[in-house]
Amino acid sequence: MAEHLNIIENGISELTDDQLDTVVGGYGIGDTVTCSLTAIAYCPNCAALLKNFKATITGVRGVLKGETIYWVTYHCCGHKSSLIESDILR
Ligand SMILES: [Zn+2]
């Protein structure tokens, strides 16, 4: 989990308001999505396995390599984190 977040920290770009309008795309604030991280990981707060887990999108943090980084709240325990678009199951 820590490694996954560090990758996001290092390469992230913040967005202008105009860019925000174009990248939010198919997801909006308040949407509940099902996610699955590419690596095996556990919630840092409650240790739930982060596989096919539910989260609510609470904001857009920025963009990394063309993918949107969202702020989310995990449904397991309310833990707040950021999540890359490719970890959301379509
Ligand atoms: Zn949790």
PDB file of the backbone (N, CA, C, O) and the ligand in Angstrom, with CONECT records:
HET     ZN  A 101       1
ATOM      1  N   MET A   1       0.845  -1.204   0.000  1.00  0.00           N
ATOM      2  CA  MET A   1       0.000   0.000   0.000  1.00  0.00           C
ATOM      3  C   MET A   1       0.870   1.240   0.000  1.00  0.00           C
ATOM      4  O   MET A   1       0.627   2.165  -0.775  1.00  0.00           O
ATOM      5  N   ALA A   2       1.866   1.275   0.843  1.00  0.00           N
ATOM      6  CA  ALA A   2       2.723   2.460   0.931  1.00  0.00           C
ATOM      7  C   ALA A   2       3.425   2.718  -0.402  1.00  0.00           C
ATOM      8  O   ALA A   2       3.499   3.859  -0.858  1.00  0.00           O
ATOM      9  N   GLU A   3       3.936   1.664  -1.019  1.00  0.00           N
ATOM     10  CA  GLU A   3       4.613   1.831  -2.303  1.00  0.00           C
ATOM     11  C   GLU A   3       3.666   2.402  -3.343  1.00  0.00           C
ATOM     12  O   GLU A   3       4.022   3.305  -4.100  1.00  0.00           O
ATOM     13  N   HIS A   4       2.469   1.867  -3.366  1.00  0.00           N
ATOM     14  CA  HIS A   4       1.475   2.308  -4.338  1.00  0.00           C
ATOM     15  C   HIS A   4       1.226   3.810  -4.197  1.00  0.00           C
ATOM     16  O   HIS A   4       1.179   4.529  -5.194  1.00  0.00           O
ATOM     17  N   LEU A   5       1.068   4.275  -2.977  1.00  0.00           N
ATOM     18  CA  LEU A   5       0.789   5.696  -2.749  1.00  0.00           C
ATOM     19  C   LEU A   5       2.003   6.552  -3.065  1.00  0.00           C
ATOM     20  O   LEU A   5       1.857   7.671  -3.555  1.00  0.00           O
ATOM     21  N   ASN A   6       3.204   6.043  -2.791  1.00  0.00           N
ATOM     22  CA  ASN A   6       4.402   6.823  -3.078  1.00  0.00           C
ATOM     23  C   ASN A   6       4.560   7.100  -4.560  1.00  0.00           C
ATOM     24  O   ASN A   6       4.994   8.184  -4.949  1.00  0.00           O
ATOM     25  N   ILE A   7       4.213   6.130  -5.386  1.00  0.00           N
ATOM     26  CA  ILE A   7       4.286   6.331  -6.835  1.00  0.00           C
ATOM     27  C   ILE A   7       3.391   7.507  -7.216  1.00  0.00           C
ATOM     28  O   ILE A   7       3.772   8.358  -8.020  1.00  0.00           O
ATOM     29  N   ILE A   8       2.202   7.541  -6.631  1.00  0.00           N
ATOM     30  CA  ILE A   8       1.270   8.632  -6.933  1.00  0.00           C
ATOM     31  C   ILE A   8       1.854   9.963  -6.454  1.00  0.00           C
ATOM     32  O   ILE A   8       1.804  10.959  -7.176  1.00  0.00           O
ATOM     33  N   GLU A   9       2.404   9.981  -5.246  1.00  0.00           N
ATOM     34  CA  GLU A   9       2.961  11.218  -4.693  1.00  0.00           C
ATOM     35  C   GLU A   9       4.031  11.818  -5.607  1.00  0.00           C
ATOM     36  O   GLU A   9       4.065  13.027  -5.835  1.00  0.00           O
ATOM     37  N   ASN A  10       4.900  10.952  -6.122  1.00  0.00           N
ATOM     38  CA  ASN A  10       6.068  11.442  -6.837  1.00  0.00           C
ATOM     39  C   ASN A  10       5.766  12.028  -8.203  1.00  0.00           C
ATOM     40  O   ASN A  10       6.412  12.993  -8.610  1.00  0.00           O
ATOM     41  N   GLY A  11       4.803  11.472  -8.919  1.00  0.00           N
ATOM     42  CA  GLY A  11       4.605  11.916 -10.289  1.00  0.00           C
ATOM     43  C   GLY A  11       3.370  12.751 -10.528  1.00  0.00           C
ATOM     44  O   GLY A  11       3.060  13.083 -11.673  1.00  0.00           O
ATOM     45  N   ILE A  12       2.663  13.094  -9.478  1.00  0.00           N
ATOM     46  CA  ILE A  12       1.336  13.695  -9.656  1.00  0.00           C
ATOM     47  C   ILE A  12       1.397  15.148 -10.128  1.00  0.00           C
ATOM     48  O   ILE A  12       2.270  15.917  -9.725  1.00  0.00           O
ATOM     49  N   SER A  13       0.455  15.496 -10.983  1.00  0.00           N
ATOM     50  CA  SER A  13       0.326  16.877 -11.436  1.00  0.00           C
ATOM     51  C   SER A  13      -1.017  17.420 -10.967  1.00  0.00           C
ATOM     52  O   SER A  13      -2.039  16.742 -11.072  1.00  0.00           O
ATOM     53  N   GLU A  14      -1.010  18.633 -10.455  1.00  0.00           N
ATOM     54  CA  GLU A  14      -2.278  19.253 -10.096  1.00  0.00           C
ATOM     55  C   GLU A  14      -2.916  19.829 -11.350  1.00  0.00           C
ATOM     56  O   GLU A  14      -2.243  20.076 -12.350  1.00  0.00           O
ATOM     57  N   LEU A  15      -4.207  20.036 -11.282  1.00  0.00           N
ATOM     58  CA  LEU A  15      -4.965  20.450 -12.464  1.00  0.00           C
ATOM     59  C   LEU A  15      -5.530  21.849 -12.300  1.00  0.00           C
ATOM     60  O   LEU A  15      -5.832  22.298 -11.195  1.00  0.00           O
ATOM     61  N   THR A  16      -5.662  22.520 -13.430  1.00  0.00           N
ATOM     62  CA  THR A  16      -6.386  23.790 -13.432  1.00  0.00           C
ATOM     63  C   THR A  16      -7.884  23.482 -13.453  1.00  0.00           C
ATOM     64  O   THR A  16      -8.279  22.343 -13.702  1.00  0.00           O
ATOM     65  N   ASP A  17      -8.707  24.479 -13.194  1.00  0.00           N
ATOM     66  CA  ASP A  17     -10.155  24.267 -13.212  1.00  0.00           C
ATOM     67  C   ASP A  17     -10.630  23.788 -14.583  1.00  0.00           C
ATOM     68  O   ASP A  17     -11.516  22.937 -14.665  1.00  0.00           O
ATOM     69  N   ASP A  18     -10.050  24.327 -15.662  1.00  0.00           N
ATOM     70  CA  ASP A  18     -10.439  23.900 -17.010  1.00  0.00           C
ATOM     71  C   ASP A  18     -10.115  22.433 -17.228  1.00  0.00           C
ATOM     72  O   ASP A  18     -10.914  21.692 -17.801  1.00  0.00           O
ATOM     73  N   GLN A  19      -8.936  22.013 -16.769  1.00  0.00           N
ATOM     74  CA  GLN A  19      -8.555  20.606 -16.927  1.00  0.00           C
ATOM     75  C   GLN A  19      -9.459  19.702 -16.101  1.00  0.00           C
ATOM     76  O   GLN A  19      -9.800  18.600 -16.531  1.00  0.00           O
ATOM     77  N   LEU A  20      -9.848  20.164 -14.919  1.00  0.00           N
ATOM     78  CA  LEU A  20     -10.743  19.372 -14.075  1.00  0.00           C
ATOM     79  C   LEU A  20     -12.017  19.017 -14.815  1.00  0.00           C
ATOM     80  O   LEU A  20     -12.509  17.893 -14.716  1.00  0.00           O
ATOM     81  N   ASP A  21     -12.550  19.972 -15.554  1.00  0.00           N
ATOM     82  CA  ASP A  21     -13.798  19.729 -16.281  1.00  0.00           C
ATOM     83  C   ASP A  21     -13.638  18.607 -17.297  1.00  0.00           C
ATOM     84  O   ASP A  21     -14.579  17.852 -17.540  1.00  0.00           O
ATOM     85  N   THR A  22     -12.455  18.492 -17.892  1.00  0.00           N
ATOM     86  CA  THR A  22     -12.287  17.492 -18.946  1.00  0.00           C
ATOM     87  C   THR A  22     -11.881  16.128 -18.414  1.00  0.00           C
ATOM     88  O   THR A  22     -12.218  15.120 -19.033  1.00  0.00           O
ATOM     89  N   VAL A  23     -11.164  16.050 -17.281  1.00  0.00           N
ATOM     90  CA  VAL A  23     -10.673  14.749 -16.826  1.00  0.00           C
ATOM     91  C   VAL A  23     -11.637  13.992 -15.942  1.00  0.00           C
ATOM     92  O   VAL A  23     -11.513  12.774 -15.816  1.00  0.00           O
ATOM     93  N   VAL A  24     -12.593  14.665 -15.323  1.00  0.00           N
ATOM     94  CA  VAL A  24     -13.475  13.960 -14.389  1.00  0.00           C
ATOM     95  C   VAL A  24     -14.211  12.833 -15.113  1.00  0.00           C
ATOM     96  O   VAL A  24     -14.513  11.794 -14.526  1.00  0.00           O
ATOM     97  N   GLY A  25     -14.488  13.053 -16.378  1.00  0.00           N
ATOM     98  CA  GLY A  25     -14.972  11.985 -17.249  1.00  0.00           C
ATOM     99  C   GLY A  25     -16.180  11.254 -16.730  1.00  0.00           C
ATOM    100  O   GLY A  25     -17.192  11.875 -16.406  1.00  0.00           O
ATOM    101  N   GLY A  26     -16.089   9.924 -16.644  1.00  0.00           N
ATOM    102  CA  GLY A  26     -17.243   9.108 -16.307  1.00  0.00           C
ATOM    103  C   GLY A  26     -17.593   9.080 -14.836  1.00  0.00           C
ATOM    104  O   GLY A  26     -18.643   8.554 -14.465  1.00  0.00           O
ATOM    105  N   TYR A  27     -16.735   9.638 -13.980  1.00  0.00           N
ATOM    106  CA  TYR A  27     -16.991   9.553 -12.548  1.00  0.00           C
ATOM    107  C   TYR A  27     -17.221  10.937 -11.983  1.00  0.00           C
ATOM    108  O   TYR A  27     -16.644  11.915 -12.458  1.00  0.00           O
ATOM    109  N   GLY A  28     -18.067  11.018 -10.964  1.00  0.00           N
ATOM    110  CA  GLY A  28     -18.349  12.299 -10.348  1.00  0.00           C
ATOM    111  C   GLY A  28     -18.231  12.206  -8.841  1.00  0.00           C
ATOM    112  O   GLY A  28     -18.176  11.117  -8.270  1.00  0.00           O
ATOM    113  N   ILE A  29     -18.194  13.368  -8.208  1.00  0.00           N
ATOM    114  CA  ILE A  29     -18.144  13.425  -6.754  1.00  0.00           C
ATOM    115  C   ILE A  29     -19.396  12.755  -6.190  1.00  0.00           C
ATOM    116  O   ILE A  29     -20.513  13.037  -6.623  1.00  0.00           O
ATOM    117  N   GLY A  30     -19.194  11.869  -5.222  1.00  0.00           N
ATOM    118  CA  GLY A  30     -20.325  11.194  -4.597  1.00  0.00           C
ATOM    119  C   GLY A  30     -20.642   9.844  -5.217  1.00  0.00           C
ATOM    120  O   GLY A  30     -21.440   9.086  -4.666  1.00  0.00           O
ATOM    121  N   ASP A  31     -20.023   9.526  -6.368  1.00  0.00           N
ATOM    122  CA  ASP A  31     -20.251   8.219  -6.986  1.00  0.00           C
ATOM    123  C   ASP A  31     -19.623   7.118  -6.143  1.00  0.00           C
ATOM    124  O   ASP A  31     -18.531   7.289  -5.602  1.00  0.00           O
ATOM    125  N   THR A  32     -20.316   5.991  -6.034  1.00  0.00           N
ATOM    126  CA  THR A  32     -19.737   4.811  -5.404  1.00  0.00           C
ATOM    127  C   THR A  32     -19.183   3.914  -6.510  1.00  0.00           C
ATOM    128  O   THR A  32     -19.888   3.578  -7.461  1.00  0.00           O
ATOM    129  N   VAL A  33     -17.921   3.534  -6.375  1.00  0.00           N
ATOM    130  CA  VAL A  33     -17.270   2.710  -7.392  1.00  0.00           C
ATOM    131  C   VAL A  33     -16.706   1.452  -6.736  1.00  0.00           C
ATOM    132  O   VAL A  33     -16.439   1.424  -5.535  1.00  0.00           O
ATOM    133  N   THR A  34     -16.532   0.420  -7.546  1.00  0.00           N
ATOM    134  CA  THR A  34     -15.856  -0.799  -7.087  1.00  0.00           C
ATOM    135  C   THR A  34     -14.423  -0.745  -7.595  1.00  0.00           C
ATOM    136  O   THR A  34     -14.181  -0.483  -8.773  1.00  0.00           O
ATOM    137  N   CYS A  35     -13.481  -0.994  -6.703  1.00  0.00           N
ATOM    138  CA  CYS A  35     -12.062  -0.826  -7.037  1.00  0.00           C
ATOM    139  C   CYS A  35     -11.306  -2.106  -6.715  1.00  0.00           C
ATOM    140  O   CYS A  35     -11.746  -2.917  -5.900  1.00  0.00           O
ATOM    141  N   SER A  36     -10.176  -2.270  -7.361  1.00  0.00           N
ATOM    142  CA  SER A  36      -9.286  -3.372  -7.054  1.00  0.00           C
ATOM    143  C   SER A  36      -7.876  -2.911  -7.378  1.00  0.00           C
ATOM    144  O   SER A  36      -7.579  -2.578  -8.525  1.00  0.00           O
ATOM    145  N   LEU A  37      -7.016  -2.888  -6.390  1.00  0.00           N
ATOM    146  CA  LEU A  37      -5.652  -2.442  -6.621  1.00  0.00           C
ATOM    147  C   LEU A  37      -4.882  -3.506  -7.386  1.00  0.00           C
ATOM    148  O   LEU A  37      -5.166  -4.696  -7.251  1.00  0.00           O
ATOM    149  N   THR A  38      -3.909  -3.087  -8.191  1.00  0.00           N
ATOM    150  CA  THR A  38      -3.143  -4.039  -8.998  1.00  0.00           C
ATOM    151  C   THR A  38      -2.274  -4.935  -8.110  1.00  0.00           C
ATOM    152  O   THR A  38      -2.088  -6.113  -8.414  1.00  0.00           O
ATOM    153  N   ALA A  39      -1.747  -4.385  -7.020  1.00  0.00           N
ATOM    154  CA  ALA A  39      -0.961  -5.187  -6.080  1.00  0.00           C
ATOM    155  C   ALA A  39      -1.864  -5.603  -4.918  1.00  0.00           C
ATOM    156  O   ALA A  39      -2.879  -4.959  -4.652  1.00  0.00           O
ATOM    157  N   ILE A  40      -1.491  -6.675  -4.235  1.00  0.00           N
ATOM    158  CA  ILE A  40      -2.235  -7.060  -3.029  1.00  0.00           C
ATOM    159  C   ILE A  40      -1.956  -6.014  -1.966  1.00  0.00           C
ATOM    160  O   ILE A  40      -0.801  -5.720  -1.657  1.00  0.00           O
ATOM    161  N   ALA A  41      -3.023  -5.452  -1.409  1.00  0.00           N
ATOM    162  CA  ALA A  41      -2.856  -4.386  -0.430  1.00  0.00           C
ATOM    163  C   ALA A  41      -3.987  -4.449   0.578  1.00  0.00           C
ATOM    164  O   ALA A  41      -5.043  -5.030   0.329  1.00  0.00           O
ATOM    165  N   TYR A  42      -3.734  -3.837   1.716  1.00  0.00           N
ATOM    166  CA  TYR A  42      -4.713  -3.840   2.801  1.00  0.00           C
ATOM    167  C   TYR A  42      -4.968  -2.417   3.233  1.00  0.00           C
ATOM    168  O   TYR A  42      -4.088  -1.561   3.145  1.00  0.00           O
ATOM    169  N   CYS A  43      -6.180  -2.165   3.700  1.00  0.00           N
ATOM    170  CA  CYS A  43      -6.513  -0.833   4.203  1.00  0.00           C
ATOM    171  C   CYS A  43      -5.563  -0.491   5.360  1.00  0.00           C
ATOM    172  O   CYS A  43      -5.440  -1.273   6.303  1.00  0.00           O
ATOM    173  N   PRO A  44      -4.897   0.659   5.300  1.00  0.00           N
ATOM    174  CA  PRO A  44      -3.954   1.017   6.367  1.00  0.00           C
ATOM    175  C   PRO A  44      -4.649   1.310   7.695  1.00  0.00           C
ATOM    176  O   PRO A  44      -3.996   1.367   8.737  1.00  0.00           O
ATOM    177  N   ASN A  45      -5.950   1.493   7.663  1.00  0.00           N
ATOM    178  CA  ASN A  45      -6.672   1.814   8.893  1.00  0.00           C
ATOM    179  C   ASN A  45      -7.303   0.588   9.547  1.00  0.00           C
ATOM    180  O   ASN A  45      -7.207   0.417  10.762  1.00  0.00           O
ATOM    181  N   CYS A  46      -7.958  -0.280   8.740  1.00  0.00           N
ATOM    182  CA  CYS A  46      -8.678  -1.422   9.342  1.00  0.00           C
ATOM    183  C   CYS A  46      -8.171  -2.767   8.834  1.00  0.00           C
ATOM    184  O   CYS A  46      -8.650  -3.809   9.280  1.00  0.00           O
ATOM    185  N   ALA A  47      -7.203  -2.764   7.902  1.00  0.00           N
ATOM    186  CA  ALA A  47      -6.570  -3.984   7.400  1.00  0.00           C
ATOM    187  C   ALA A  47      -7.468  -4.837   6.516  1.00  0.00           C
ATOM    188  O   ALA A  47      -7.159  -6.005   6.278  1.00  0.00           O
ATOM    189  N   ALA A  48      -8.582  -4.277   6.018  1.00  0.00           N
ATOM    190  CA  ALA A  48      -9.406  -5.017   5.057  1.00  0.00           C
ATOM    191  C   ALA A  48      -8.604  -5.228   3.778  1.00  0.00           C
ATOM    192  O   ALA A  48      -7.823  -4.364   3.380  1.00  0.00           O
ATOM    193  N   LEU A  49      -8.799  -6.390   3.128  1.00  0.00           N
ATOM    194  CA  LEU A  49      -8.140  -6.658   1.851  1.00  0.00           C
ATOM    195  C   LEU A  49      -8.729  -5.730   0.789  1.00  0.00           C
ATOM    196  O   LEU A  49      -9.947  -5.663   0.623  1.00  0.00           O
ATOM    197  N   LEU A  50      -7.867  -5.024   0.080  1.00  0.00           N
ATOM    198  CA  LEU A  50      -8.339  -4.072  -0.932  1.00  0.00           C
ATOM    199  C   LEU A  50      -8.459  -4.778  -2.277  1.00  0.00           C
ATOM    200  O   LEU A  50      -7.655  -4.567  -3.185  1.00  0.00           O
ATOM    201  N   LYS A  51      -9.481  -5.618  -2.380  1.00  0.00           N
ATOM    202  CA  LYS A  51      -9.761  -6.356  -3.612  1.00  0.00           C
ATOM    203  C   LYS A  51     -11.253  -6.256  -3.847  1.00  0.00           C
ATOM    204  O   LYS A  51     -12.038  -6.655  -2.987  1.00  0.00           O
ATOM    205  N   ASN A  52     -11.664  -5.734  -4.989  1.00  0.00           N
ATOM    206  CA  ASN A  52     -13.087  -5.565  -5.293  1.00  0.00           C
ATOM    207  C   ASN A  52     -13.815  -4.845  -4.154  1.00  0.00           C
ATOM    208  O   ASN A  52     -14.885  -5.273  -3.720  1.00  0.00           O
ATOM    209  N   PHE A  53     -13.228  -3.760  -3.685  1.00  0.00           N
ATOM    210  CA  PHE A  53     -13.811  -3.040  -2.554  1.00  0.00           C
ATOM    211  C   PHE A  53     -14.559  -1.801  -3.047  1.00  0.00           C
ATOM    212  O   PHE A  53     -14.285  -1.282  -4.129  1.00  0.00           O
ATOM    213  N   LYS A  54     -15.503  -1.341  -2.236  1.00  0.00           N
ATOM    214  CA  LYS A  54     -16.306  -0.162  -2.577  1.00  0.00           C
ATOM    215  C   LYS A  54     -15.677   1.096  -1.984  1.00  0.00           C
ATOM    216  O   LYS A  54     -15.135   1.091  -0.879  1.00  0.00           O
ATOM    217  N   ALA A  55     -15.771   2.164  -2.755  1.00  0.00           N
ATOM    218  CA  ALA A  55     -15.287   3.460  -2.280  1.00  0.00           C
ATOM    219  C   ALA A  55     -16.170   4.541  -2.876  1.00  0.00           C
ATOM    220  O   ALA A  55     -16.769   4.359  -3.937  1.00  0.00           O
ATOM    221  N   THR A  56     -16.245   5.669  -2.180  1.00  0.00           N
ATOM    222  CA  THR A  56     -16.994   6.821  -2.684  1.00  0.00           C
ATOM    223  C   THR A  56     -15.998   7.886  -3.118  1.00  0.00           C
ATOM    224  O   THR A  56     -15.081   8.229  -2.372  1.00  0.00           O
ATOM    225  N   ILE A  57     -16.181   8.408  -4.326  1.00  0.00           N
ATOM    226  CA  ILE A  57     -15.305   9.465  -4.832  1.00  0.00           C
ATOM    227  C   ILE A  57     -15.664  10.782  -4.147  1.00  0.00           C
ATOM    228  O   ILE A  57     -16.823  11.198  -4.141  1.00  0.00           O
ATOM    229  N   THR A  58     -14.654  11.430  -3.571  1.00  0.00           N
ATOM    230  CA  THR A  58     -14.912  12.687  -2.863  1.00  0.00           C
ATOM    231  C   THR A  58     -14.228  13.879  -3.529  1.00  0.00           C
ATOM    232  O   THR A  58     -14.471  15.024  -3.146  1.00  0.00           O
ATOM    233  N   GLY A  59     -13.384  13.625  -4.514  1.00  0.00           N
ATOM    234  CA  GLY A  59     -12.732  14.745  -5.184  1.00  0.00           C
ATOM    235  C   GLY A  59     -11.741  14.258  -6.225  1.00  0.00           C
ATOM    236  O   GLY A  59     -11.479  13.062  -6.351  1.00  0.00           O
ATOM    237  N   VAL A  60     -11.199  15.209  -6.964  1.00  0.00           N
ATOM    238  CA  VAL A  60     -10.163  14.903  -7.947  1.00  0.00           C
ATOM    239  C   VAL A  60      -8.867  15.528  -7.455  1.00  0.00           C
ATOM    240  O   VAL A  60      -8.816  16.725  -7.173  1.00  0.00           O
ATOM    241  N   ARG A  61      -7.825  14.718  -7.351  1.00  0.00           N
ATOM    242  CA  ARG A  61      -6.556  15.191  -6.809  1.00  0.00           C
ATOM    243  C   ARG A  61      -5.626  15.700  -7.905  1.00  0.00           C
ATOM    244  O   ARG A  61      -4.906  16.680  -7.713  1.00  0.00           O
ATOM    245  N   GLY A  62      -5.645  15.027  -9.059  1.00  0.00           N
ATOM    246  CA  GLY A  62      -4.754  15.442 -10.142  1.00  0.00           C
ATOM    247  C   GLY A  62      -4.653  14.361 -11.183  1.00  0.00           C
ATOM    248  O   GLY A  62      -5.525  13.499 -11.294  1.00  0.00           O
ATOM    249  N   VAL A  63      -3.571  14.413 -11.953  1.00  0.00           N
ATOM    250  CA  VAL A  63      -3.388  13.454 -13.035  1.00  0.00           C
ATOM    251  C   VAL A  63      -1.988  12.874 -12.969  1.00  0.00           C
ATOM    252  O   VAL A  63      -1.025  13.585 -12.685  1.00  0.00           O
ATOM    253  N   LEU A  64      -1.879  11.569 -13.234  1.00  0.00           N
ATOM    254  CA  LEU A  64      -0.584  10.898 -13.299  1.00  0.00           C
ATOM    255  C   LEU A  64      -0.546  10.100 -14.595  1.00  0.00           C
ATOM    256  O   LEU A  64      -1.351   9.188 -14.785  1.00  0.00           O
ATOM    257  N   LYS A  65       0.379  10.435 -15.485  1.00  0.00           N
ATOM    258  CA  LYS A  65       0.538   9.726 -16.760  1.00  0.00           C
ATOM    259  C   LYS A  65      -0.799   9.578 -17.481  1.00  0.00           C
ATOM    260  O   LYS A  65      -1.123   8.505 -17.989  1.00  0.00           O
ATOM    261  N   GLY A  66      -1.555  10.637 -17.522  1.00  0.00           N
ATOM    262  CA  GLY A  66      -2.805  10.633 -18.283  1.00  0.00           C
ATOM    263  C   GLY A  66      -3.983  10.014 -17.567  1.00  0.00           C
ATOM    264  O   GLY A  66      -5.084   9.976 -18.117  1.00  0.00           O
ATOM    265  N   GLU A  67      -3.781   9.527 -16.349  1.00  0.00           N
ATOM    266  CA  GLU A  67      -4.896   8.948 -15.614  1.00  0.00           C
ATOM    267  C   GLU A  67      -5.269   9.855 -14.450  1.00  0.00           C
ATOM    268  O   GLU A  67      -4.403  10.454 -13.812  1.00  0.00           O
ATOM    269  N   THR A  68      -6.563   9.948 -14.184  1.00  0.00           N
ATOM    270  CA  THR A  68      -7.043  10.790 -13.099  1.00  0.00           C
ATOM    271  C   THR A  68      -6.776  10.132 -11.755  1.00  0.00           C
ATOM    272  O   THR A  68      -6.969   8.928 -11.586  1.00  0.00           O
ATOM    273  N   ILE A  69      -6.326  10.946 -10.797  1.00  0.00           N
ATOM    274  CA  ILE A  69      -6.181  10.492  -9.407  1.00  0.00           C
ATOM    275  C   ILE A  69      -7.350  11.079  -8.629  1.00  0.00           C
ATOM    276  O   ILE A  69      -7.528  12.296  -8.580  1.00  0.00           O
ATOM    277  N   TYR A  70      -8.137  10.212  -8.027  1.00  0.00           N
ATOM    278  CA  TYR A  70      -9.302  10.642  -7.253  1.00  0.00           C
ATOM    279  C   TYR A  70      -9.025  10.556  -5.765  1.00  0.00           C
ATOM    280  O   TYR A  70      -8.276   9.692  -5.309  1.00  0.00           O
ATOM    281  N   TRP A  71      -9.638  11.464  -5.008  1.00  0.00           N
ATOM    282  CA  TRP A  71      -9.752  11.297  -3.562  1.00  0.00           C
ATOM    283  C   TRP A  71     -10.953  10.416  -3.315  1.00  0.00           C
ATOM    284  O   TRP A  71     -12.019  10.645  -3.886  1.00  0.00           O
ATOM    285  N   VAL A  72     -10.798   9.413  -2.476  1.00  0.00           N
ATOM    286  CA  VAL A  72     -11.900   8.491  -2.191  1.00  0.00           C
ATOM    287  C   VAL A  72     -11.989   8.224  -0.689  1.00  0.00           C
ATOM    288  O   VAL A  72     -11.033   8.426   0.060  1.00  0.00           O
ATOM    289  N   THR A  73     -13.172   7.762  -0.277  1.00  0.00           N
ATOM    290  CA  THR A  73     -13.376   7.248   1.080  1.00  0.00           C
ATOM    291  C   THR A  73     -13.719   5.776   0.964  1.00  0.00           C
ATOM    292  O   THR A  73     -14.700   5.414   0.315  1.00  0.00           O
ATOM    293  N   TYR A  74     -12.920   4.924   1.589  1.00  0.00           N
ATOM    294  CA  TYR A  74     -13.180   3.484   1.550  1.00  0.00           C
ATOM    295  C   TYR A  74     -14.413   3.171   2.388  1.00  0.00           C
ATOM    296  O   TYR A  74     -14.627   3.760   3.448  1.00  0.00           O
ATOM    297  N   HIS A  75     -15.224   2.228   1.892  1.00  0.00           N
ATOM    298  CA  HIS A  75     -16.423   1.841   2.641  1.00  0.00           C
ATOM    299  C   HIS A  75     -16.107   0.905   3.807  1.00  0.00           C
ATOM    300  O   HIS A  75     -16.939   0.753   4.702  1.00  0.00           O
ATOM    301  N   CYS A  76     -14.941   0.280   3.823  1.00  0.00           N
ATOM    302  CA  CYS A  76     -14.618  -0.659   4.918  1.00  0.00           C
ATOM    303  C   CYS A  76     -14.668   0.039   6.269  1.00  0.00           C
ATOM    304  O   CYS A  76     -15.202  -0.506   7.234  1.00  0.00           O
ATOM    305  N   CYS A  77     -14.108   1.255   6.339  1.00  0.00           N
ATOM    306  CA  CYS A  77     -13.996   1.913   7.645  1.00  0.00           C
ATOM    307  C   CYS A  77     -14.034   3.437   7.535  1.00  0.00           C
ATOM    308  O   CYS A  77     -13.896   4.129   8.544  1.00  0.00           O
ATOM    309  N   GLY A  78     -14.219   3.972   6.321  1.00  0.00           N
ATOM    310  CA  GLY A  78     -14.227   5.417   6.156  1.00  0.00           C
ATOM    311  C   GLY A  78     -12.853   6.014   5.946  1.00  0.00           C
ATOM    312  O   GLY A  78     -12.703   7.236   5.974  1.00  0.00           O
ATOM    313  N   HIS A  79     -11.835   5.175   5.733  1.00  0.00           N
ATOM    314  CA  HIS A  79     -10.476   5.663   5.493  1.00  0.00           C
ATOM    315  C   HIS A  79     -10.436   6.506   4.224  1.00  0.00           C
ATOM    316  O   HIS A  79     -11.014   6.133   3.203  1.00  0.00           O
ATOM    317  N   LYS A  80      -9.750   7.645   4.293  1.00  0.00           N
ATOM    318  CA  LYS A  80      -9.632   8.524   3.133  1.00  0.00           C
ATOM    319  C   LYS A  80      -8.273   8.305   2.471  1.00  0.00           C
ATOM    320  O   LYS A  80      -7.241   8.242   3.139  1.00  0.00           O
ATOM    321  N   SER A  81      -8.300   8.191   1.138  1.00  0.00           N
ATOM    322  CA  SER A  81      -7.077   7.909   0.406  1.00  0.00           C
ATOM    323  C   SER A  81      -7.204   8.478  -0.993  1.00  0.00           C
ATOM    324  O   SER A  81      -8.236   9.052  -1.341  1.00  0.00           O
ATOM    325  N   SER A  82      -6.158   8.325  -1.800  1.00  0.00           N
ATOM    326  CA  SER A  82      -6.291   8.664  -3.209  1.00  0.00           C
ATOM    327  C   SER A  82      -6.132   7.396  -4.018  1.00  0.00           C
ATOM    328  O   SER A  82      -5.517   6.425  -3.578  1.00  0.00           O
ATOM    329  N   LEU A  83      -6.701   7.428  -5.215  1.00  0.00           N
ATOM    330  CA  LEU A  83      -6.833   6.206  -6.016  1.00  0.00           C
ATOM    331  C   LEU A  83      -6.699   6.582  -7.478  1.00  0.00           C
ATOM    332  O   LEU A  83      -7.310   7.546  -7.940  1.00  0.00           O
ATOM    333  N   ILE A  84      -5.892   5.812  -8.210  1.00  0.00           N
ATOM    334  CA  ILE A  84      -5.739   6.087  -9.638  1.00  0.00           C
ATOM    335  C   ILE A  84      -6.883   5.452 -10.415  1.00  0.00           C
ATOM    336  O   ILE A  84      -7.400   4.397 -10.048  1.00  0.00           O
ATOM    337  N   GLU A  85      -7.261   6.119 -11.492  1.00  0.00           N
ATOM    338  CA  GLU A  85      -8.379   5.700 -12.340  1.00  0.00           C
ATOM    339  C   GLU A  85      -8.313   4.211 -12.728  1.00  0.00           C
ATOM    340  O   GLU A  85      -9.342   3.537 -12.771  1.00  0.00           O
ATOM    341  N   SER A  86      -7.110   3.704 -13.007  1.00  0.00           N
ATOM    342  CA  SER A  86      -7.003   2.311 -13.484  1.00  0.00           C
ATOM    343  C   SER A  86      -7.302   1.290 -12.393  1.00  0.00           C
ATOM    344  O   SER A  86      -7.450   0.106 -12.694  1.00  0.00           O
ATOM    345  N   ASP A  87      -7.397   1.717 -11.122  1.00  0.00           N
ATOM    346  CA  ASP A  87      -7.771   0.804 -10.055  1.00  0.00           C
ATOM    347  C   ASP A  87      -9.289   0.715  -9.873  1.00  0.00           C
ATOM    348  O   ASP A  87      -9.773  -0.053  -9.042  1.00  0.00           O
ATOM    349  N   ILE A  88     -10.044   1.509 -10.658  1.00  0.00           N
ATOM    350  CA  ILE A  88     -11.500   1.436 -10.614  1.00  0.00           C
ATOM    351  C   ILE A  88     -11.951   0.421 -11.666  1.00  0.00           C
ATOM    352  O   ILE A  88     -11.580   0.526 -12.835  1.00  0.00           O
ATOM    353  N   LEU A  89     -12.749  -0.559 -11.246  1.00  0.00           N
ATOM    354  CA  LEU A  89     -13.229  -1.586 -12.167  1.00  0.00           C
ATOM    355  C   LEU A  89     -14.333  -1.016 -13.042  1.00  0.00           C
ATOM    356  O   LEU A  89     -15.211  -0.297 -12.564  1.00  0.00           O
ATOM    357  N   ARG A  90     -14.281  -1.344 -14.328  1.00  0.00           N
ATOM    358  CA  ARG A  90     -15.291  -0.813 -15.256  1.00  0.00           C
ATOM    359  C   ARG A  90     -16.323  -1.869 -15.597  1.00  0.00           C
ATOM    360  O   ARG A  90     -17.249  -1.602 -16.364  1.00  0.00           O
TER     361      ARG A  90
HETATM  362 ZN    ZN A 101     -10.623   0.243   6.124  1.00  0.00          ZN2+
END
